[in-house]
Amino acid sequence: MSTIMLNTVALQEAYENNELLSDLFNYFYEERTNNYKETMRKQLGKQLSRYTGRKIGQSEMRKLFKTLEELECGHYTQGRYARIVWSAPMLEIATCAVGQQRVPIECKDNFESNVEEMLLHRLNLRNDFEFSIELPVDLTSSESWRLGHLSKGLAHNPSSLNKKVEFYELPLREGVQIKFGVPNNLTFAEAERLDSFFIALPIEDDDYACEEEGF
């Protein structure tokens, strides 16, 4: 275990003068209970959007993560899975900014692993069958396309009225395994509905296509 000294003066000044940074630390301080070693930028943007009640785009989140890095709160890694690796427990950093705490912060080696936030989605596929699936809150268009394509591959011309449900598992992304069930006599029309259902799920980032700096 090591001890670091944050620049609390700069941290608290930024908290007072940067609205989004203030929202972030208030969110950590009021609603979060676990420290994570790293936080995904896209996932945090969606969480902050729900917390503040307004759409926060990834251009704002890039600026926020750069500010956090400048304040020595963590190391910002850009790219497809942009994230910040915290230099100290994130909740203690928030407490330092919000609570006017001016003490050294212990940087623990046993942070909890980051866990994907999941949402439960439902669709009334038939009068007597509700389709349900848990997916990451930051589901991408390519991932939803894969799910829709898979559902089409499960359809066939049913030869019986057997209502047995078949369950399938799919590695959606690194560290995320999903499971869902569909009737074993899934029709082509129902598969098309599932495809449309999956396509409608992702919430596109306003500038996701311009992920790298300089665009």
C-alpha positions in Angstrom: 0.0 0.0 0.0 1.3 3.4 -1.0 0.4 6.9 0.0 -0.1 9.8 -2.5 -0.8 13.4 -1.9 -3.3 14.9 -4.3 -3.1 18.6 -5.1 -6.2 19.3 -3.1 -6.2 23.0 -3.8 -6.3 22.5 -7.5 -8.8 19.7 -7.1 -11.2 21.8 -5.1 -10.8 24.8 -7.4 -11.6 22.6 -10.4 -14.6 21.2 -8.5 -15.9 24.8 -7.9 -15.3 26.0 -11.5 -15.9 23.0 -13.7 -19.6 22.0 -13.9 -19.1 18.5 -15.3 -16.3 17.7 -12.9 -18.6 18.9 -10.1 -21.4 16.6 -11.3 -18.9 13.7 -11.5 -17.7 14.1 -7.9 -21.2 14.7 -6.6 -22.4 11.5 -8.4 -19.5 9.5 -6.8 -20.1 11.1 -3.4 -23.9 10.7 -3.3 -24.6 7.5 -5.2 -21.5 5.2 -5.6 -20.4 2.8 -2.9 -17.5 0.9 -4.5 -14.1 1.9 -5.6 -13.0 0.6 -9.0 -9.5 0.4 -10.4 -10.6 1.8 -13.7 -13.7 3.4 -15.3 -14.8 3.2 -18.9 -15.4 6.6 -20.4 -18.5 5.7 -22.5 -20.1 3.9 -19.6 -19.5 6.8 -17.2 -20.9 9.2 -19.7 -24.2 7.3 -19.7 -24.3 7.2 -15.9 -23.7 10.9 -15.7 -26.4 11.5 -18.3 -28.9 9.7 -16.1 -27.6 11.5 -12.9 -27.8 15.0 -14.4 -30.8 14.5 -16.5 -29.1 15.8 -19.7 -27.3 14.1 -22.6 -23.6 14.2 -22.0 -21.6 13.5 -25.2 -18.3 11.9 -25.6 -16.6 15.1 -26.6 -17.5 16.4 -23.1 -16.3 13.2 -21.5 -12.9 13.4 -23.3 -12.4 16.9 -21.9 -13.4 15.6 -18.4 -11.0 12.7 -18.5 -8.2 15.0 -19.7 -8.9 17.3 -16.8 -8.9 14.4 -14.3 -5.5 13.3 -15.7 -4.1 16.9 -15.4 -5.3 16.9 -11.8 -3.3 13.6 -11.3 -6.5 11.7 -10.4 -5.6 8.9 -12.9 -4.1 7.9 -16.2 -6.4 8.5 -19.3 -6.2 5.8 -22.0 -7.9 6.7 -25.3 -9.1 4.4 -28.1 -11.9 2.0 -28.6 -12.3 1.2 -24.9 -11.3 4.6 -23.5 -10.9 4.6 -19.8 -9.2 6.2 -16.8 -7.1 4.2 -14.4 -7.5 5.9 -11.0 -4.3 6.9 -9.1 -6.3 6.5 -5.8 -9.7 5.2 -4.8 -12.1 7.2 -6.8 -14.6 7.7 -3.9 -11.8 9.2 -1.7 -10.9 11.6 -4.5 -14.5 12.7 -4.7 -14.6 13.1 -0.9 -11.5 15.2 -1.1 -13.1 17.5 -3.6 -16.5 17.7 -2.1 -15.7 17.5 1.6 -12.8 19.9 1.7 -10.5 17.1 2.9 -6.8 18.0 2.9 -5.1 14.8 3.9 -2.9 12.2 2.2 -4.9 9.5 0.4 -3.9 5.8 0.7 -3.7 4.1 -2.6 -4.8 0.6 -2.0 -3.5 -2.3 -4.2 -6.8 -4.3 -3.9 -9.2 -2.2 -5.9 -12.4 -4.0 -6.9 -12.5 -5.1 -10.6 -14.6 -2.9 -12.9 -18.0 -4.5 -13.6 -20.1 -3.9 -16.7 -23.4 -2.2 -15.8 -26.2 -4.2 -17.3 -29.8 -3.3 -18.2 -32.7 -5.7 -18.5 -34.7 -5.4 -21.8 -38.0 -7.1 -22.5 -40.1 -7.7 -25.6 -43.6 -9.4 -25.8 -42.7 -11.7 -28.6 -45.9 -13.7 -28.3 -49.1 -13.5 -26.3 -47.7 -16.2 -24.0 -44.0 -15.5 -24.2 -41.9 -12.5 -23.1 -38.4 -12.3 -24.5 -35.9 -10.8 -22.0 -32.2 -10.2 -22.1 -29.6 -8.3 -20.0 -27.2 -6.2 -22.0 -24.5 -3.6 -21.2 -25.7 -0.1 -20.9 -23.2 0.9 -23.6 -24.3 -1.6 -26.2 -22.8 -0.7 -29.5 -24.4 -0.9 -33.0 -22.1 -3.7 -34.1 -23.0 -5.7 -31.0 -26.7 -5.2 -31.6 -26.2 -6.2 -35.2 -24.6 -9.5 -34.1 -27.5 -10.2 -31.8 -30.0 -9.5 -34.6 -28.1 -11.6 -37.0 -28.0 -14.5 -34.5 -31.8 -14.3 -33.9 -32.4 -14.6 -37.7 -30.2 -17.7 -37.7 -32.4 -19.4 -35.1 -35.6 -19.0 -37.1 -37.1 -21.8 -39.1 -40.4 -23.0 -40.5 -41.9 -24.6 -37.3 -43.3 -28.1 -37.8 -44.9 -28.3 -34.4 -46.6 -26.2 -31.7 -44.0 -27.2 -29.1 -43.4 -24.2 -26.9 -40.1 -25.4 -25.4 -37.6 -22.6 -24.8 -34.1 -23.0 -25.9 -31.3 -21.0 -24.2 -28.2 -19.7 -25.8 -25.0 -18.1 -24.5 -22.9 -15.6 -26.4 -19.6 -13.9 -25.6 -20.6 -10.4 -26.5 -17.3 -8.7 -25.7 -14.3 -9.3 -23.5 -15.6 -10.1 -20.0 -19.3 -10.1 -21.0 -21.2 -13.3 -21.5 -24.9 -13.0 -22.2 -27.7 -15.6 -22.1 -31.2 -15.5 -23.6 -34.0 -17.9 -24.5 -36.3 -18.1 -27.4 -39.0 -20.7 -28.4 -37.5 -23.6 -30.3 -40.1 -23.0 -33.0 -39.2 -19.4 -33.5 -40.7 -18.1 -36.8 -39.0 -15.9 -39.4 -41.4 -13.1 -38.6 -40.6 -13.3 -34.9 -36.9 -13.3 -35.7 -37.3 -10.1 -37.8 -39.1 -8.5 -34.7 -36.1 -9.5 -32.6 -33.7 -8.0 -35.1 -35.6 -4.7 -35.1 -35.7 -4.8 -31.3 -31.9 -5.2 -31.0 -31.2 -2.5 -33.6 -33.2 0.0 -31.7 -31.4 -0.6 -28.4 -28.0 1.2 -28.8 -27.8 4.9 -27.8 -25.3 6.3 -30.2 -22.7 8.8 -28.9 -22.9 12.2 -30.6 -19.3 11.9 -31.9 -18.5 8.3 -31.5 -17.3 8.0 -35.1 -14.7 10.6 -34.3 -13.2 8.8 -31.4 -9.5 9.7 -31.9 -8.2 13.2 -31.3 -7.8 15.5 -34.2 -11.1 14.7 -36.0 
